[in-house]
Amino acid sequence: MLYKITSLQPVRSVSQRALAAYWDRLAAGRRFPALTEFALEPDIHDPKQLVVWNIEGKGPQQKFRALYQGENVAEVFNTAWAGKTMEQIVPMSLRRITLDAAKECAASGCLVYTIISTIDASYHRVDCERLLLPFGRDGSKVEQILGSLQLVGVPGEVRRKKILNHFEMQADLVFSSKIRSGFTGTAPQAAANDVQNIAPESHPEANGPQHASKIVPDRTKPAEVATGEHRGAMRRNVVRAARISFGRESITCTVRNLSATGASIEGAGLVRTPDTFTLVLEMESTARPCAVIWRKDARVGVRFS
């Protein structure tokens, strides 16, 4: 994943820009400050939408373990993170994106800013703006990462308790960058009334990364009902490339609809697949074990096991 060096300008959230400027002032010429120096004022950023990760190990064994989880983050994920690693708590659809960004932050000592997008049940786009800030005692080795999550809906409001289901079905990385320390002289200042919780914030598309402000689905095709399938989660039509593996074989396919518990898959080679296999979606690294529950021509329905 490419993280180009940018200024603070692409960061759209006012409260995240204020948090980044505060971090840079603490660094005071160093690559990054120590976490013990961090004493966030409530008029800069709301701690309810922050997460703190401790970095353990290095290389392939590197882990990110949660030390603190704000109330709004807990509401979105509906689980307590303290003591758990990032791999244990992040959904498969988000795992590669979130881990890659954390590793880049730890390796570079830079702020890392990403925008991850999904579509809600009303076919409105929802963006998760994620800002990672590195901390360490001597300015040479990153030991902790502080993360800020900001949800933005286009248009309307975001329901925190429901939005994770949509990110589990579809998560697209639409922007990524990293920012070196030393930018405070030009960073904008935020007033107390600019700070917002994880909830809809102003969405100035013209000033942010260039991508479509709305995704229009194909409404001419109704959602399919698969005979013999009992779905326990909402499923949405998608078009995502994927790869199926079984035994020593691997074939490409297209996922046509997806939920947190299963999918409908299409491909010419599906007629020879066994009743169990693994599925890896494009832009994901985690394999999903699948059990076939129906077949029809060149399409199969699977349940994630």
N, C-alpha and C positions, 0 to 999 in steps of 0.2 A: 504494500500500500504506500502511495507517494504522499509525503507531507512536505509541501513546499513552504519555504520561509516567507512569511508575510508580516505586515504591520498589524496593529490592533484593529485596523479599520474594518475587516470583514466580520468581526464579532458583532452580531446584531443586538444582543441583549444588553440593555443599559446597565443592569445590575452585574452582569458578568464582566463588562468592561471596567466597572468600578472595582470589582474584585481583583482583576488582573493588574490594574494600576496600583492598588494597595500592595499586592505581592511584589511588584517591581520596586516600589519605594522601600519595602523591607529588605530586598536584595541589596540595595545601596551599592551598586557597582559589581556585586558578585553575580555568578550565574543564577543562583537561587538562594533564598533565605533558609533558616532553620525553622522547623515546625514550632519549636518552643518560643519563637518570636511572634508567632501568629496570634493576634488578639483582635478578632473581627468585631468592629462596631456595627450595631444593628442597622444604622442608616447606610451602610455600604452594601451588605448582602445578607439575606435571611439564611441562617444556619439550617433551617428546616429542609432546604433543598441541596444540602452538601453531604458528601461522603468522604471519609478519610481512609486511605489504604496504606498498610505497611508492606514494604517490599521485602520478600524473603528469597534468598538464594540468587542465582544468576544463570544465564544461558537457558538451556531447555528446562532446567529445574526452577526457574524463577516463578514465584507465586505472588499474588497480590491479595492480602488478607484484610478484611474490613475491621477498622478500629472504631469508626463512628458512622452512624446513618441517621440523617435528618428525618423528621416526621413525614414530610411530603414524599420523600423517596420510599419510606416504609409503606405509605398508603398506596403508591403505584404498584409496588412489587408484592405487597401483602405478606411480607415475611421479614423476620429479623435477620440482619446480615452479620452482626458482630461475631467475630471469630471465624467466619466462613471465607473461602477464597472466591475470587471472581469467577472461576470456572464452575463453582458449585451453585452460584446464584443467578448467573446471567443466562437467559434463554438461548437455545442453540442458534436461532436466527440472528442474534446480536453478538454471539460469543467472539467470532473472529474480529469484528469491527472494534469491539470494546477492548479486547486483549491487545490487538495490534497498536491501538492508540496508547494504552498504558505502557507497553514496552517501548514505544517511541519516546514517550515522556521521560521514562526512566533512563534510557540510553542517551538522549540528547540534552537533558536538563532544560528543555524548552517548555513553554506553555504549548499544549496541543488542543486545538479547537476542531470539532467535527460537527456536522449536521447529519442526522439520521432521519429518514423520512418514512412514513407509512400512510395508509389510507384507512379512514374510519368507516363505520357502518353506513354513513351517509355519503360515502365517496368524497369526503373532504380530506385534503392532505393535512397531516399533523407532523410537525418537525420536533425532534428532540435535539436541542443545542447543548453540546457537552464540552465543557472546558476543564482541562486537567492542568493542575499547577504542581510543579515539583518542589520538594523540600529536602534539605540535608544539612548536617551540622557544619561541615567545612566547605561547602560550596563546590565540592568535587564529585561527590557520590550522592545520587538521589536515594533517599531512605524512605520517604513517604510521598504519597500523591494525594492531593485534595481535588475532588471532582465536584463540579457544579452542573446540575441538570436543569434545563429550562424547556418546558413544553410549550409549543406555539401552534394554535389551530388556525386554519384558513378555510372558511370564515368561522366565526362562532367560538364557543368555549370548548375546553378539553375536560373530559371527565376522567380524573386521575385513576379511579378504581377500575375503569373499563379499558383504558388505552393499552395496557400491556398485552391484552389478547390480540390486538391488531399488529403490534410490533412482533409478536410471536409468529404471525402468519406471513408478514412481509416487512422487511427492513432493508432500506436502500441507503447506502452512503452517498450523499450528494455533494459534500464539501469536506475537505480536510486540509489543515495547515498547522504549522508550528511557528511560535513567536519567541524570539530571543529576548532576554532581559535588556533593560536600558532604554525603554521607550517612554518612560514616565513624563518626560517633557512635553510630549504631544498627546498623551492619553486624556480623553475627556473625563470630567469630574461628574459624579452623579449626586443629585440631591436625594434627600430621604424619601420623597414621594416617588422617586423613580424605581425604588426597589420593589420587586414583586416576587411572590412565591412561585412554585411550580404550577403555572396556570397560564392562560393565554396572555401574551405580551404583545406590544405593537409589532407589526410584521412589515417593515419597510423593505419590500422586495427590491426596489430600485437601488437601495443602498447596500444590499447584501450580496451574497454569491449569486451568480446568474443561473437560475434554473426556473422552470415553469412554476407559476404560482398555483396552478390547479390541474389536476389530472382528471380527465373525463373518461369514465369507463365505457365499455361497449354495452349499452343497455338493450341491444336487440336480442341478446342471448340470455334467457332466464337461467338461474342456477339449476344445476342438474340434481336429480334425485336418483341415487344409486340403489337398485333393487337389492334388498337383503342387508343394507348398511344402516346401522343405527348410530347416528352421529351424536357425540356428547359435547361438541363445541361448535361454535359458529364457523362456517366455511365460506370462503370468498373465491370468486373466479380470479385466476392469475395466469400469467404466461411466463414461466421461469425455466430456464435450461437446468438440467440436472444429470447426474450419472448414477446408474444402478450397478452394484457389484454383488456377485455371488460366485462362490467357488473361486476359480481363477479367471472368471470372465467379468467384463465391464462393458456396459452399453450406455449410450446417451439417450436421453428422453426429454420430454417436456411435461412439467407439472402444470395441470390445467385448473385445479382448485386446491385449496390448502387450508388447514386449520391447525390448531395446536395438537390435535390428536390423530390426524390422518390427512390423506390427499388422494386426488385422482390424477393418474399418470398416463401419458400417451406416448407411443413410440412403436416403430415397426418391429423391433426385436422383443417386445414384451410377451409374445406368444410362447417363447421358450424360457421364460423366467420361472424359477421355482416359487413356492408359496411363501418363502421367507427370503429376504435380501436386505441390503443396506442402500440407503439413498443419501446422496450428498447434493444439496442445491447449490447453484451458482452463487458465488460470493460468500459461501459458508465453508467451514473446514470440518465441522462435526458431522459424522455419519449417523443417520437416523435408522435404527433397525425397523424393518417393516414386515407386516404380515398381510398377505393378500386376502381380501374378504369378498371381492367379486371381480369377474373378468367379462369383458365384452369387446370382441374384435381386437383392435390394437390399443385398448385402454384397460387399465386395472384400477381398482380402488384398494387402498391400503390403510391399515391402522398402524400407528407408531407404537412399537412395543418397548 
